[in-house]
Amino acid sequence: MNDKKLKTFLAGVFDDFKVFAPAKNDGKLVVGEVAKAEEIDWSGQMPVNPWKKVFLPSEERLFSANGDKLVENKNIYPKVVALGVNVLDLRAFTLLERVFADDVYYQKRRRNTVVVGYSPDWPIDYKKYKVFSHNFENEILEHLLFDVFIAKLKNNNFAFYSGSIEGQKLLEKYNISDYKNIEYIGSTPKTSVDRKMLQLQEKVAKSADKRIWNELAKICLACGKCSIVCPTCFCFDLEDKVDPENPGRIRKWGNCFYNDFSRVAGGYKPLDDVKQKIYFWYVHKFVRIPREYKMPGCVSCGRCSKVCPVGINIGKVIQNISKIK
């Protein structure tokens, strides 16, 4: 990195925040806390793990019980920056922002978190991701939520964009004045319909009795790895700790492939076999999320395909579903 503006920005960020960024760990590119700028990987490749843990921890205590009173837990929310988030992960973050818009615990953490997107070859690199789950308009940044976006241009210089008041203040604090403000206009264009998303929504919704789910059920192990690495899986469980010393309620990531996910009183489980679980997962991504939030529940990051122990490829599954008449 030879750009003075970027060095100034990074110096300020490391002084003011706890930094999470993509970095190599045992040969794998992972999102984690980094201590210095030299550790950051600027390749723009997809990290094996999602960013959602920065915004939504895998486990957190919500409140404790003190006698007959419930006391909200005084969680500490340090000042954090998510640095180097690619455009597909920004798409996932945009969905999380909508899902947890009224969640007080998420919002408290979010107020202390700065999201910095990054592209190593803007805007060409977006086309390299082979997005299959939706159509994306040319004006990509207008449909993403972020505070700051850093784009590396062909001349090896860097362009800075602000996507929020907080991002604008941060850039000015670090003496970066030649940035462009991006106004968020919604997750999908208002002037056109995302036909690919709507077609997939209809195809998946009407495919419950199709052979493809029986075929997938024969090989799927229901291990849940796909859900763990998915940047848009946001289901959670609430667990009450009956601990005499420290009783309270814990929120944990949920996983629709786990046996207890759909268990209700009396032991009944609507998702009682592998076929039901895998179909439920695809319906969540391609039917319920688009219907409720008007944006895809899959960003085409490919993480689920890479971690699947039996080689289920979500892109090929969607291709096969699209061919069903």
Sine and cosine of phi, psi and omega as CSV:
sin_phi,cos_phi,sin_psi,cos_psi,sin_omega,cos_omega
0.00,0.00,0.93,-0.37,-0.08,-1.00
-0.92,-0.40,0.17,0.99,-0.02,-1.00
-1.00,0.02,0.81,-0.59,-0.06,-1.00
-0.90,0.45,-0.62,0.78,-0.01,-1.00
-0.89,0.46,-0.66,0.75,0.00,-1.00
-0.92,0.40,-0.65,0.76,0.03,-1.00
-0.88,0.47,-0.64,0.77,0.04,-1.00
-0.90,0.44,-0.68,0.73,0.01,-1.00
-0.89,0.46,-0.72,0.69,-0.03,-1.00
-0.90,0.43,-0.63,0.77,0.02,-1.00
-0.87,0.49,-0.68,0.73,0.01,-1.00
-0.92,0.39,-0.66,0.75,-0.02,-1.00
-0.89,0.46,-0.71,0.70,-0.03,-1.00
-0.94,0.34,-0.41,0.91,0.08,-1.00
-0.97,0.25,-0.55,0.83,-0.18,-0.98
-0.98,-0.22,-0.30,0.95,-0.16,-0.99
-0.70,-0.71,0.33,-0.95,0.30,-0.95
-0.99,0.12,0.80,-0.60,-0.19,-0.98
-0.96,-0.28,0.77,-0.63,0.16,-0.99
-0.91,-0.41,0.73,-0.68,-0.08,-1.00
-0.39,-0.92,0.25,-0.97,0.09,-1.00
-0.95,0.32,0.70,-0.71,0.02,-1.00
-0.46,-0.89,0.45,-0.89,0.01,-1.00
-0.98,0.20,0.73,-0.69,0.04,-1.00
-0.65,-0.76,0.93,-0.36,-0.06,-1.00
0.81,0.58,0.64,0.77,0.06,-1.00
0.99,0.11,-0.09,1.00,0.01,-1.00
-0.95,-0.31,0.57,-0.82,0.04,-1.00
-1.00,0.03,0.90,-0.43,-0.07,-1.00
-0.77,-0.64,0.46,-0.89,0.13,-0.99
-1.00,0.05,0.82,-0.57,0.00,-1.00
-0.27,-0.96,0.05,-1.00,0.01,-1.00
-0.96,0.29,0.70,-0.71,0.03,-1.00
-0.85,-0.52,0.54,-0.84,-0.07,-1.00
-1.00,-0.09,-0.37,0.93,-0.02,-1.00
-0.48,-0.88,0.35,-0.94,-0.10,-0.99
-0.89,0.46,-0.50,0.87,-0.04,-1.00
-0.90,0.43,-0.33,0.95,-0.01,-1.00
-0.99,0.17,-0.30,0.95,-0.13,-0.99
-0.95,0.30,0.68,-0.73,0.10,-0.99
-1.00,-0.08,0.86,-0.51,-0.08,-1.00
-0.97,-0.25,0.33,0.94,-0.07,-1.00
-0.94,0.33,-0.41,0.91,-0.06,-1.00
0.99,0.12,0.06,1.00,0.03,-1.00
-0.94,0.34,0.30,-0.95,-0.07,-1.00
-0.98,0.18,0.87,-0.49,0.09,-1.00
-0.89,0.46,0.47,-0.89,-0.03,-1.00
-0.95,0.32,-0.47,0.88,0.00,-1.00
-0.94,-0.34,0.45,-0.89,-0.03,-1.00
-0.99,0.14,0.19,-0.98,0.01,-1.00
-1.00,0.10,-0.15,0.99,-0.20,-0.98
-0.88,0.47,-0.40,0.92,0.00,-1.00
-0.91,0.42,-0.43,0.90,0.04,-1.00
-0.92,0.39,-0.58,0.81,-0.07,-1.00
-0.99,-0.15,-0.43,0.90,-0.08,-1.00
-0.64,-0.77,1.00,-0.01,-0.07,-1.00
-0.84,0.55,0.48,-0.87,0.00,-1.00
-0.91,0.42,-0.36,0.93,0.06,-1.00
-0.41,-0.91,0.70,-0.72,0.09,-1.00
-0.44,-0.90,0.57,-0.82,0.04,-1.00
-1.00,0.09,0.77,-0.63,-0.03,-1.00
-1.00,-0.03,-0.73,0.68,0.05,-1.00
-0.41,-0.91,0.28,-0.96,0.01,-1.00
-0.88,-0.47,0.28,-0.96,0.03,-1.00
-0.96,-0.28,0.79,-0.62,0.03,-1.00
-0.84,-0.55,1.00,-0.08,-0.11,-0.99
0.92,0.38,-0.84,-0.54,0.02,-1.00
-0.99,-0.17,0.26,0.97,-0.01,-1.00
-0.91,-0.41,0.55,-0.83,0.10,-0.99
-0.98,-0.21,0.80,-0.60,-0.06,-1.00
-0.89,-0.46,0.86,-0.52,0.01,-1.00
-0.87,0.49,0.72,-0.70,-0.03,-1.00
-0.94,0.34,0.70,-0.71,-0.02,-1.00
-1.00,0.05,0.95,0.30,0.02,-1.00
-0.93,0.38,0.58,-0.82,0.05,-1.00
-1.00,-0.06,0.82,-0.58,-0.01,-1.00
-0.92,-0.39,1.00,-0.04,-0.02,-1.00
-0.93,0.37,0.32,-0.95,0.06,-1.00
-0.96,0.26,0.88,-0.47,-0.13,-0.99
-0.81,-0.59,0.55,-0.83,0.16,-0.99
-0.83,-0.56,0.78,-0.62,0.15,-0.99
-1.00,-0.04,0.96,-0.27,-0.21,-0.98
-0.93,-0.36,0.86,-0.52,0.06,-1.00
0.99,-0.12,0.52,0.85,-0.03,-1.00
-0.98,0.19,0.84,-0.55,-0.02,-1.00
-0.96,0.26,0.14,-0.99,-0.15,-0.99
-0.93,0.38,-0.53,0.85,0.03,-1.00
-0.94,0.35,-0.63,0.77,0.04,-1.00
-0.95,0.31,-0.47,0.88,0.14,-0.99
-0.92,0.40,-0.56,0.83,0.07,-1.00
-0.89,0.46,-0.68,0.73,0.03,-1.00
-0.91,0.41,-0.66,0.75,0.03,-1.00
-0.88,0.47,-0.62,0.78,0.02,-1.00
-0.87,0.49,-0.62,0.78,0.06,-1.00
-0.92,0.39,-0.71,0.71,0.02,-1.00
-0.86,0.51,-0.62,0.78,0.02,-1.00
-0.87,0.50,-0.57,0.82,0.00,-1.00
-0.98,0.20,-0.66,0.75,-0.03,-1.00
-0.90,0.45,-0.66,0.75,-0.09,-1.00
-0.96,-0.27,0.45,0.89,-0.03,-1.00
-0.86,0.51,-0.51,0.86,-0.04,-1.00
-0.94,-0.35,0.23,0.97,0.00,-1.00
-1.00,0.00,0.92,-0.40,-0.13,-0.99
-0.90,0.43,-0.57,0.82,-0.04,-1.00
-0.95,0.32,-0.69,0.73,0.07,-1.00
-0.88,0.47,-0.70,0.71,-0.08,-1.00
-0.92,0.38,-0.58,0.82,0.06,-1.00
-0.88,0.47,-0.67,0.74,0.03,-1.00
-0.93,0.36,-0.65,0.76,-0.04,-1.00
-0.89,0.45,-0.57,0.82,-0.02,-1.00
-0.90,0.43,-0.37,0.93,0.03,-1.00
-0.97,-0.25,0.24,0.97,-0.06,-1.00
-0.86,-0.51,0.75,-0.66,0.08,-1.00
-0.96,-0.29,0.75,-0.66,-0.02,-1.00
-0.96,-0.29,0.87,-0.49,-0.04,-1.00
-0.89,-0.45,0.94,-0.35,0.05,-1.00
-0.99,0.15,0.30,-0.95,-0.02,-1.00
-0.47,-0.88,0.62,-0.78,0.10,-0.99
-0.71,-0.70,0.79,-0.62,-0.01,-1.00
-0.99,0.13,-0.19,0.98,-0.05,-1.00
-0.44,-0.90,0.91,0.40,-0.15,-0.99
-0.98,0.19,0.67,-0.74,-0.09,1.00
-0.99,-0.12,0.25,0.97,-0.12,-0.99
-0.91,0.42,-0.57,0.82,-0.15,-0.99
-0.90,0.44,-0.43,0.90,0.01,-1.00
-0.87,0.49,-0.59,0.81,-0.03,-1.00
-0.93,0.37,-0.35,0.94,-0.02,-1.00
-0.98,0.21,-0.21,0.98,-0.07,-1.00
-0.98,0.21,-0.22,0.98,0.03,-1.00
0.83,0.56,0.83,0.56,-0.02,-1.00
-0.92,0.39,0.81,-0.58,-0.04,-1.00
-0.91,-0.41,-0.18,0.98,-0.17,-0.99
-0.99,-0.11,-0.13,0.99,0.00,-1.00
-0.26,-0.97,0.27,-0.96,0.14,-0.99
-1.00,-0.06,0.69,-0.72,0.01,-1.00
-0.89,-0.46,0.72,-0.69,-0.01,-1.00
-0.96,0.27,0.22,-0.97,-0.02,-1.00
-0.89,0.46,-0.65,0.76,-0.03,-1.00
-0.99,0.14,0.98,0.21,-0.18,-0.98
-0.92,0.38,-0.74,0.68,-0.13,-0.99
-0.89,0.45,-0.44,0.90,-0.01,-1.00
-0.92,0.40,-0.28,0.96,-0.04,-1.00
-0.95,-0.32,0.26,0.97,-0.01,-1.00
-0.83,-0.56,0.58,-0.82,0.11,-0.99
-0.99,-0.11,0.74,-0.68,0.04,-1.00
-0.23,-0.97,0.20,-0.98,0.07,-1.00
-0.99,-0.15,-0.71,0.70,0.03,-1.00
-0.68,-0.74,0.61,-0.79,0.12,-0.99
-0.78,-0.62,0.75,-0.66,-0.01,-1.00
-0.91,-0.41,0.83,-0.56,-0.04,-1.00
-0.88,-0.48,0.82,-0.58,0.10,-1.00
-1.00,0.08,0.80,-0.60,-0.06,-1.00
-0.99,-0.13,0.11,-0.99,-0.06,-1.00
-0.89,0.45,-0.47,0.89,0.00,-1.00
-1.00,0.07,0.20,0.98,0.01,-1.00
0.94,0.34,0.13,0.99,0.16,-0.99
-1.00,0.06,0.15,-0.99,-0.06,-1.00
-0.84,-0.54,0.69,-0.72,0.09,-1.00
-0.96,-0.28,0.65,-0.76,-0.01,-1.00
-0.92,-0.39,0.63,-0.77,0.03,-1.00
-0.77,-0.64,0.61,-0.79,0.12,-0.99
-0.95,-0.30,0.67,-0.74,0.00,-1.00
-0.89,-0.45,0.09,1.00,-0.01,-1.00
-0.36,-0.93,0.23,-0.97,0.08,-1.00
-0.88,0.47,-0.65,0.76,0.01,-1.00
-0.88,0.47,-0.67,0.75,0.02,-1.00
-0.91,0.42,-0.63,0.77,0.03,-1.00
-0.89,0.45,-0.69,0.72,0.02,-1.00
-0.89,0.45,-0.61,0.79,-0.03,-1.00
-0.92,0.39,-0.70,0.71,0.01,-1.00
-0.88,0.47,-0.67,0.74,0.00,-1.00
-0.93,0.36,-0.56,0.83,0.05,-1.00
-0.88,0.47,-0.58,0.81,-0.02,-1.00
-1.00,-0.08,0.33,0.94,0.12,-0.99
0.89,0.46,0.57,0.82,0.11,-0.99
-0.95,-0.30,0.97,-0.25,-0.13,-0.99
-0.98,-0.19,-0.43,0.90,-0.08,-1.00
-1.00,-0.05,0.93,0.36,0.06,-1.00
-0.88,-0.48,0.25,-0.97,-0.01,-1.00
-0.91,-0.42,0.72,-0.69,0.06,-1.00
-0.99,0.14,0.73,-0.69,0.06,-1.00
-0.92,-0.39,0.83,-0.56,0.02,-1.00
-1.00,-0.09,0.82,-0.57,0.02,-1.00
-0.95,0.32,0.82,-0.57,-0.06,-1.00
-0.91,-0.41,0.23,0.97,0.01,-1.00
0.90,-0.43,0.37,-0.93,-0.09,-1.00
-0.96,0.29,-0.33,0.95,0.05,-1.00
-0.72,-0.69,0.47,-0.88,-0.01,-1.00
-0.89,0.45,0.66,-0.76,0.02,-1.00
-0.99,0.17,-0.33,0.95,-0.10,-1.00
-1.00,0.01,-0.18,0.98,-0.02,-1.00
-0.54,-0.84,0.27,-0.96,-0.02,-1.00
-0.98,-0.19,0.68,-0.74,0.08,-1.00
-0.98,0.19,1.00,0.04,-0.14,-0.99
-0.90,0.43,-0.60,0.80,0.00,-1.00
-0.89,0.46,-0.67,0.74,0.02,-1.00
-0.90,0.45,-0.69,0.73,-0.02,-1.00
-0.93,0.38,-0.62,0.79,0.02,-1.00
-0.91,0.42,-0.68,0.74,0.04,-1.00
-0.90,0.43,-0.65,0.76,0.02,-1.00
-0.84,0.55,-0.72,0.70,-0.01,-1.00
-0.94,0.35,-0.68,0.73,-0.03,-1.00
-0.88,0.47,-0.76,0.65,-0.04,-1.00
-0.91,0.41,-0.67,0.74,-0.04,-1.00
-0.87,0.49,-0.54,0.84,-0.07,-1.00
-0.99,-0.16,0.19,0.98,-0.11,-0.99
-0.97,-0.23,0.17,0.99,-0.13,-0.99
-0.82,0.57,-0.58,0.81,-0.06,-1.00
-0.99,-0.14,0.25,0.97,-0.04,-1.00
-1.00,0.09,0.39,-0.92,-0.10,-0.99
-0.91,0.42,-0.44,0.90,-0.10,-0.99
-0.85,0.53,-0.57,0.82,-0.04,-1.00
-0.96,0.27,-0.54,0.84,0.10,-0.99
-0.91,0.40,-0.63,0.77,0.00,-1.00
-0.92,0.40,-0.67,0.74,0.02,-1.00
-0.93,0.38,-0.60,0.80,-0.02,-1.00
-0.90,0.44,-0.45,0.89,-0.01,-1.00
-0.94,0.35,-0.46,0.89,-0.06,-1.00
-0.94,-0.35,-0.41,0.91,-0.03,-1.00
-0.92,0.39,0.72,-0.69,0.00,-1.00
-1.00,-0.03,-0.09,1.00,-0.07,-1.00
0.81,0.58,0.61,0.79,-0.03,-1.00
-0.97,0.23,-0.39,0.92,0.04,-1.00
0.99,0.11,0.09,1.00,-0.01,-1.00
-0.88,0.47,-0.58,0.81,-0.02,-1.00
-0.88,0.48,-0.64,0.77,0.00,-1.00
-0.94,0.34,-0.59,0.81,-0.02,-1.00
-0.90,0.44,-0.67,0.74,-0.07,-1.00
-1.00,0.00,-0.13,0.99,-0.02,-1.00
-0.94,0.34,0.79,-0.61,-0.03,-1.00
-0.96,0.28,-0.20,0.98,-0.03,-1.00
-0.93,-0.37,0.06,1.00,0.10,-1.00
-0.97,0.23,0.88,-0.47,-0.11,-0.99
-0.82,-0.58,0.12,0.99,0.01,-1.00
-0.90,0.43,0.56,-0.83,0.02,-1.00
-0.62,-0.78,0.36,-0.93,0.07,-1.00
-0.95,-0.32,0.53,-0.85,0.13,-0.99
-0.94,-0.33,0.84,-0.54,-0.07,-1.00
-0.86,-0.51,0.85,-0.53,0.03,-1.00
-1.00,0.01,0.86,-0.51,0.00,-1.00
-1.00,0.06,0.93,-0.38,0.06,-1.00
-1.00,-0.03,0.96,0.29,-0.06,-1.00
-0.92,-0.38,0.89,-0.46,-0.02,-1.00
-0.83,0.55,-0.51,0.86,-0.04,-1.00
-0.99,0.13,-0.59,0.81,-0.09,-1.00
-0.46,-0.89,0.93,0.37,-0.01,-1.00
-0.95,0.32,0.46,-0.89,0.02,-1.00
0.14,-0.99,-0.12,-0.99,-0.03,-1.00
-0.91,-0.42,0.73,-0.69,-0.01,-1.00
-0.91,-0.41,0.66,-0.75,0.15,-0.99
-0.96,-0.27,0.78,-0.63,0.00,-1.00
-0.78,-0.63,0.45,-0.89,0.12,-0.99
-0.83,0.56,0.70,-0.72,0.11,-0.99
-0.99,-0.11,0.24,-0.97,0.00,-1.00
-0.52,-0.85,0.91,-0.42,-0.11,-0.99
-0.94,0.34,-0.10,0.99,0.08,-1.00
-1.00,0.00,-0.21,0.98,0.00,-1.00
-0.99,0.16,0.50,-0.86,-0.14,-0.99
-0.88,0.47,-0.57,0.82,-0.09,-1.00
-1.00,0.03,-0.01,1.00,-0.11,-0.99
-0.85,0.52,-0.71,0.71,-0.09,-1.00
-0.97,-0.26,0.16,0.99,-0.03,-1.00
-0.93,0.38,0.73,-0.68,0.03,-1.00
-0.85,-0.52,0.03,-1.00,-0.01,-1.00
-0.81,0.58,0.70,-0.71,-0.04,-1.00
1.00,-0.04,-0.11,0.99,0.07,-1.00
1.00,0.01,0.01,1.00,0.00,-1.00
-0.94,0.35,0.66,-0.75,0.01,-1.00
-0.79,-0.62,0.95,-0.32,0.06,-1.00
-0.85,0.52,-0.56,0.83,0.05,-1.00
-0.99,-0.16,1.00,0.06,-0.18,-0.98
-0.94,-0.33,-0.03,1.00,0.08,-1.00
-0.58,-0.82,0.18,-0.98,-0.11,-0.99
-0.89,0.45,-0.63,0.77,0.00,-1.00
-0.86,0.51,-0.72,0.70,0.00,-1.00
-0.89,0.45,-0.63,0.78,-0.05,-1.00
-0.93,0.38,-0.72,0.69,-0.07,-1.00
-0.95,0.32,-0.58,0.81,0.07,-1.00
-0.91,0.41,-0.66,0.75,0.04,-1.00
-0.84,0.54,-0.68,0.74,-0.03,-1.00
-0.89,0.45,-0.70,0.71,0.00,-1.00
-0.94,0.35,-0.60,0.80,0.05,-1.00
-0.89,0.46,-0.64,0.77,0.02,-1.00
-0.87,0.49,-0.70,0.72,-0.05,-1.00
-0.95,0.33,-0.69,0.72,-0.22,-0.98
-0.94,-0.34,-0.06,1.00,0.02,-1.00
-0.83,-0.56,-0.88,0.48,-0.13,-0.99
-0.94,0.35,-0.71,0.70,-0.01,-1.00
-0.90,0.43,-0.75,0.66,0.06,-1.00
-0.86,0.52,-0.60,0.80,-0.03,-1.00
-0.93,0.37,-0.65,0.76,-0.09,-1.00
-1.00,0.08,-0.62,0.79,-0.13,-0.99
-0.92,-0.38,-0.02,1.00,0.05,-1.00
0.86,0.51,0.56,0.83,0.09,-1.00
-0.46,-0.89,0.40,-0.92,-0.06,-1.00
-0.91,0.40,0.53,-0.85,0.10,-1.00
-1.00,-0.03,0.06,1.00,0.07,-1.00
-0.78,-0.62,0.73,-0.68,-0.02,-1.00
-0.96,-0.26,0.08,1.00,0.03,-1.00
0.93,0.38,0.53,0.85,0.00,-1.00
-0.96,0.27,-0.40,0.92,0.06,-1.00
0.99,0.16,0.08,1.00,-0.03,-1.00
-0.88,0.48,-0.65,0.76,-0.06,-1.00
-0.89,0.46,-0.62,0.78,0.00,-1.00
-0.92,0.39,-0.59,0.81,-0.05,-1.00
-0.95,0.32,-0.53,0.85,-0.06,-1.00
-1.00,-0.09,-0.16,0.99,-0.05,-1.00
-0.91,0.42,0.86,-0.52,-0.05,-1.00
-0.95,0.33,-0.25,0.97,0.01,-1.00
-0.92,-0.39,0.15,0.99,0.15,-0.99
0.98,0.20,0.43,0.90,0.08,-1.00
-0.94,0.33,0.83,-0.56,-0.05,-1.00
-0.94,-0.33,0.91,-0.42,-0.09,-1.00
-0.88,0.47,-0.56,0.83,0.03,-1.00
-0.90,0.44,-0.68,0.73,0.02,-1.00
-0.94,0.34,-0.59,0.81,0.04,-1.00
-0.88,0.47,-0.70,0.72,0.01,-1.00
-0.91,0.41,-0.61,0.79,0.07,-1.00
-0.86,0.50,-0.69,0.72,0.00,-1.00
-0.92,0.39,-0.63,0.78,0.04,-1.00
-0.90,0.43,-0.61,0.80,-0.02,-1.00
-0.91,0.42,-0.42,0.91,-0.02,-1.00
-0.99,0.10,-0.22,0.97,-0.02,-1.00
-0.93,0.38,0.75,-0.66,0.00,-1.00
-1.00,-0.04,0.00,0.00,0.00,0.00
